[in-house]
Amino acid sequence: MATQSVPSAFVITPEAFLAHWQGHRRLTRRAIEAFPEDQLFSFSVGGMRPFGALALEMLGMATPTVRGVVTGEWDQYAAGEDRSRAEILQRWDETTEQLESLWPQIPPERFQETMTAFGMYKGPVYELLLYVIDNEIHHRGQGYVYLRALGIEPPGFWVRD
């Protein structure tokens, strides 16, 4: 009979993992706040999607991914249709609270399990979660390019509090 062993040491604890992600989320929130309302869903550079659409994608991935990790049930991915900065920021704050509530429900051994997110992305849970963070960082970088192109200084990328 095979048993699954839980690693005795982690490079990072689940609590530190979430704290790291929430630091990125605070920074991304500041980038959303800095973006001009009238440009949020219209301004783009080089054919990339507007920053509002990217923010909606980030929102559509965060809580559904963690909820899927907790429950094993994966909702259909949906980015949403919010069209104002205030609505996006409100959803961002709600998502932050949801992550804080859901995260402690992930058993430590689950991070090493393989799952299929949204019926198409298969991998160890820690990789699925890192992908969501990487995706956010990537899209925030696009937002920084947009802000600079609009003549706006983006928030310091190193400030995560």
C-alpha positions, 0 to 999 in steps of 0.5 A: 500500500502506497502512502503519500509523504508530506515534506518535512521542510518547505522552502517557504511556509504556506503563510509566507507564500500567501504573504508574498502574494498579498504583497504583490496584490497590494502593489498591483492595486496601487497600479490600478489606482494610478491608472486614469479612469478614462484610459483603463479600458481603452489605452493600449500599446503595441496591440496588447489588451487594455489594463482594465481587461488585464486586471479583470483577468487577474481577478478571474484567476485568483479566488477561483484558483484557490477555491479550486485548490481547497475544494477540488471543484473548478468553476468556469473561468470568467474575467467579469465585465466591470467597467470602472476603476472603483468596481475593479478596486472593490472586487480586488478588495473582496478577492483579497478577503476571500484569499485570506479566508480560503488559504488556511483551508489548504492542507500543507500536503495539498501544495505537492498534489497534482490538480487540473485547474479549470479543466485544462491546466495540470500541475502541482498545486504550488506551480498552479498558484505560482502561475497565478502570481507570475501572471499578475506580475507580468500583467502589472508590468504591462500596466507599468508600461502603459502608465509610463506611456501616459506620462504617469510614474508607476508605484515603486515595484519594490514597495509591497506593503 
